[in-house]
Amino acid sequence: MSIFNSNNTSITMSLKLQASDIPKDLSGKVAIVTGAKSGLGYQTTYLLARAGCTVYLAGRGEAALKDTIIRLTTEYAELSSDHLHALECDLSSTATAVASARSFPSDRLDILIANAGIALQNDTETSPEGWEKHFQTNHLGHFAFITELLPKIESTAETYGSARVVVVASEAHKFISGIDFEAIRKPVVPGLQGLVGCMKRYAQSKLANIMFAQELDRRLKAKGQEKVFVAAIDPGQFILPLGAIATNLGGTGEQLGYPEFIGKAVRSFGRLTMFSDREGAMTQTLVATAPQVVEQKLSGQYFTPSLTWLGRWDYSKPDELKPHASDVAVQKKLWDVSQAAINDALKAAGMSLQNAS
Ligand SMILES: NC(=O)c1ccc[n+]([C@@H]2O[C@H](COP(=O)([O-])OP(=O)(O)OC[C@H]3O[C@@H](n4cnc5c(N)ncnc54)[C@H](OP(=O)(O)O)[C@@H]3O)[C@@H](O)[C@H]2O)c1
C-alpha cells in the first residue's frame, strides 16, 4: 500500500517511527499540550519536557494545572518545573478557547498538540454556544484555539525553520460515514439508546479532527507556507478515561444505564490487551518531534501506531485514510461552518474576531 506526500511522491508504509526517534534535545522549543492533566497529555508533556522542551499544560483550572506540574516533577525527578507552565484553557466554549489562545504569553510556539477530549457524554443539552458537546470540545474548541495561535506558529516556523500542529483523532472516526451537519447542533439522546448516539458523536468529533488537520494543511500550503507541519493521529487504544467503551462503561455505567460490573469486566480484559498511557502518547510525541516526518514531507498525513503480536505499541507510521475522511468538499464545508461558529461566539461574547486562517 502506498500513500502520497505533499510532492505527490508515493511513500511506502516503510517509515517506522521508534521511541528513539524522539530527539534527545528539544531545549529552546516551546510546546502547548491540551488536556495535559491526565492520560496521554500527561505522558506527552513528560516526553517533551524530558528532552528540555518548555511545555505549557493547557486545560481547565489553574490550580489543577499547577498540581499537575507538581505531580510531574515529583514523579519524574529529571523534570524541572522551570520549563513547565499552566495555561488555562476551556475548550467547551469557542470564546474561552480563543481567550486562552490570546493569553498565551510566549511569542514562540514550535509544537501544538491538540490532545484534550471528551467521550461518551450523553448530555441532554448542547454547549452554551449551541453545539453538540463532543463536537464543541473535541473539534470546535481546538479549531478556535489553533487558528487563533496560527500567527505565532507561523512566525516561529519562519524564525526557527519549522513548527508543528498535531491533532489527536481516533480510529473511531471509522464508525461513521461522514459529518452529519444537523446532528452537530443537537444533544445526544439519553439512556441506553444514548450509548450508540454518544459513540457516533464521539466518532464524528474525531472525524472532524482529521478533516480540520487536512484542511489546515491545504490552506497553509495554498498560501505558500511549507514550514508549518500539520498532522492528525490515532494514539491507539489504552486504559485511560477515554479508553472508548472499555474504560468508560465503568465510569459512566450509571449515566448510560449499564450495571457497573460490565464496565469492570471489560476494563479488566482491556488491561490485559491494551496500551499503557505512555505507549498511547508515543504517536503524537513522535509526529510532533521526529525529524523524519518533516524530511519526508508528510504534512497533511494521518499517523497510527503499529502493534506487536502481544498488542503492545511497536512503532508509529503514516496510514491511509478512508475516502469519507479525506473528502475535500466536506472538509471545506466543515471549515466554513466552524469559522462561522467561532465568529458568532466571539461576537456574542463581545470579543474581536480572528485575524488568522
Ligand atoms: N484513551 C484511548 O483509548 C483513546 C483512543 C483514541 C483516541 N484517544 C484520544 O486521545 C486524547 C486523550 O485521551 P485520554 O485517553 O488521555 O483522555 P483523558 O485522560 O480523559 O484526558 C482528556 C483530557 O482532556 C481534558 N479536557 C476535557 N474537556 C476539556 C475542556 N472542555 N477543556 C480543556 N480540556 C478538557 C481533560 O481535562 P479535565 O480534567 O479538565 O476534564 C483531560 O486532561 C483524546 O483526544 C481522545 O479522543 C484516546
The ligand as an SDF file (V2000), in Angstrom:
LIG
                    3D

 48 52  0  0  0  0  0  0  0  0999 V2000
   -7.7910    6.5360   25.5330 N   0  0  0  0  0  0  0  0  0  0  0  0
   -7.9720    5.9910   24.3290 C   0  0  0  0  0  0  0  0  0  0  0  0
   -8.0690    4.7770   24.1750 O   0  0  0  0  0  0  0  0  0  0  0  0
   -8.0370    6.8560   23.1000 C   0  0  0  0  0  0  0  0  0  0  0  0
   -8.1940    6.2380   21.8550 C   0  0  0  0  0  0  0  0  0  0  0  0
   -8.2430    7.0510   20.7160 C   0  0  0  0  0  0  0  0  0  0  0  0
   -8.1370    8.4060   20.8300 C   0  0  0  0  0  0  0  0  0  0  0  0
   -7.9880    8.9880   22.0610 N   0  0  0  0  0  0  0  0  0  0  0  0
   -7.8710   10.4560   22.1430 C   0  0  0  0  0  0  0  0  0  0  0  0
   -6.7480   10.7810   22.9230 O   0  0  0  0  0  0  0  0  0  0  0  0
   -6.9470   12.0440   23.5620 C   0  0  0  0  0  0  0  0  0  0  0  0
   -6.5720   11.9590   25.0280 C   0  0  0  0  0  0  0  0  0  0  0  0
   -7.3520   10.9660   25.6290 O   0  0  0  0  0  0  0  0  0  0  0  0
   -7.0490   10.3550   27.0730 P   0  0  0  0  0  0  0  0  0  0  0  0
   -7.4110    8.9210   26.9750 O   0  0  0  0  0  0  0  0  0  0  0  0
   -5.7040   10.7520   27.5220 O   0  0  0  0  0  0  0  0  0  0  0  0
   -8.1720   11.0750   27.9190 O   0  0  0  0  0  0  0  0  0  0  0  0
   -8.2240   11.6510   29.3940 P   0  0  0  0  0  0  0  0  0  0  0  0
   -7.2250   11.0020   30.2880 O   0  0  0  0  0  0  0  0  0  0  0  0
   -9.6640   11.6420   29.7660 O   0  0  0  0  0  0  0  0  0  0  0  0
   -7.7390   13.1420   29.1770 O   0  0  0  0  0  0  0  0  0  0  0  0
   -8.5220   14.0660   28.4960 C   0  0  0  0  0  0  0  0  0  0  0  0
   -8.0470   15.4360   28.8770 C   0  0  0  0  0  0  0  0  0  0  0  0
   -8.8700   16.3910   28.1880 O   0  0  0  0  0  0  0  0  0  0  0  0
   -9.2190   17.3970   29.1090 C   0  0  0  0  0  0  0  0  0  0  0  0
  -10.4630   18.0620   28.7760 N   0  0  0  0  0  0  0  0  0  0  0  0
  -11.7030   17.5550   28.7510 C   0  0  0  0  0  0  0  0  0  0  0  0
  -12.6020   18.5130   28.4900 N   0  0  0  0  0  0  0  0  0  0  0  0
  -11.9040   19.6710   28.3490 C   0  0  0  0  0  0  0  0  0  0  0  0
  -12.2520   21.0210   28.0880 C   0  0  0  0  0  0  0  0  0  0  0  0
  -13.5300   21.3860   27.9420 N   0  0  0  0  0  0  0  0  0  0  0  0
  -11.2820   21.9390   28.0090 N   0  0  0  0  0  0  0  0  0  0  0  0
   -9.9860   21.5900   28.1750 C   0  0  0  0  0  0  0  0  0  0  0  0
   -9.5870   20.3310   28.4410 N   0  0  0  0  0  0  0  0  0  0  0  0
  -10.5350   19.3860   28.5370 C   0  0  0  0  0  0  0  0  0  0  0  0
   -9.3420   16.6810   30.4450 C   0  0  0  0  0  0  0  0  0  0  0  0
   -9.2310   17.6150   31.4850 O   0  0  0  0  0  0  0  0  0  0  0  0
  -10.3200   17.7150   32.6900 P   0  0  0  0  0  0  0  0  0  0  0  0
   -9.6530   17.0250   33.8200 O   0  0  0  0  0  0  0  0  0  0  0  0
  -10.4670   19.1980   32.9230 O   0  0  0  0  0  0  0  0  0  0  0  0
  -11.5950   17.0720   32.2310 O   0  0  0  0  0  0  0  0  0  0  0  0
   -8.1600   15.7350   30.3700 C   0  0  0  0  0  0  0  0  0  0  0  0
   -6.9840   16.3790   30.8090 O   0  0  0  0  0  0  0  0  0  0  0  0
   -8.4010   12.4090   23.2920 C   0  0  0  0  0  0  0  0  0  0  0  0
   -8.4570   13.3760   22.2650 O   0  0  0  0  0  0  0  0  0  0  0  0
   -9.0310   11.1200   22.8280 C   0  0  0  0  0  0  0  0  0  0  0  0
  -10.1250   11.3270   21.9480 O   0  0  0  0  0  0  0  0  0  0  0  0
   -7.9310    8.2430   23.2120 C   0  0  0  0  0  0  0  0  0  0  0  0
  1  2  1  0
  2  3  2  0
  2  4  1  0
  4  5  1  0
  4 48  2  0
  5  6  2  0
  6  7  1  0
  7  8  2  0
  8  9  1  0
  8 48  1  0
  9 10  1  0
  9 46  1  0
 10 11  1  0
 11 12  1  0
 11 44  1  0
 12 13  1  0
 13 14  1  0
 14 15  2  0
 14 16  1  0
 14 17  1  0
 17 18  1  0
 18 19  2  0
 18 20  1  0
 18 21  1  0
 21 22  1  0
 22 23  1  0
 23 24  1  0
 23 42  1  0
 24 25  1  0
 25 26  1  0
 25 36  1  0
 26 27  1  0
 26 35  1  0
 27 28  2  0
 28 29  1  0
 29 30  1  0
 29 35  2  0
 30 31  1  0
 30 32  2  0
 32 33  1  0
 33 34  2  0
 34 35  1  0
 36 37  1  0
 36 42  1  0
 37 38  1  0
 38 39  2  0
 38 40  1  0
 38 41  1  0
 42 43  1  0
 44 45  1  0
 44 46  1  0
 46 47  1  0
M  CHG  2   8   1  16  -1
M  END
$$$$
